[in-house]
Amino acid sequence: MSQHQELFPGGPVVLLVVKDKTQGLRFLVDPEMRKCVREEDLAYLDALLLDFAERAKLHPDALFQQLCSLAVGPLIVREAGSRSGKYSELLALYSDVARA
């Protein structure tokens, strides 16, 4: 079991969306995402991440609010809130793929 799975035992967390005053909106992807996601879903997820990156350049606040309310589909919000020790550990594990 990977370190991030130990922190979130309910299933794989492939994406963290982080918004703060100093670095803006960031998308952090599990470097082992390809091991967690079914082969047939990888192209869709790649396209979705590219779309997020483009939309974040124009409307980062609106995109962040939308992402915080995802409840159905391939990506759902498992937890939203302020950074805690758990998130600090995850931030060190994930790759920064886009910054608005």
Phi, psi and omega in degrees: 000131180286166183298320181290330177291329176292326179285329179232081186289353183284357182144174184293140172249105185265343185219131169246132175249120186239133177231124175215169185290329185275325185244359179074212182267127180231147176246118182247121185251137176301123180298343178259021183307319184295342176276337185265336187255138178299144181309316183289347180261351185296317181297318178297314181295320176300315179295321179296317179296321176296319178297316178303315182298318180292316180294328180294332179292326184266319187220065185299320182293315180296318179296317180299316179298319179296316181294329179291346183248010180298130181229347179221165178099191185289337177239130176229154177282125177264328182198140176225145179159190181286157179296136176233183178303322179300317181290325178300319178295317180294321180302325180288337183270334189266156180266135178278109184260339181203147178222131180274000000 
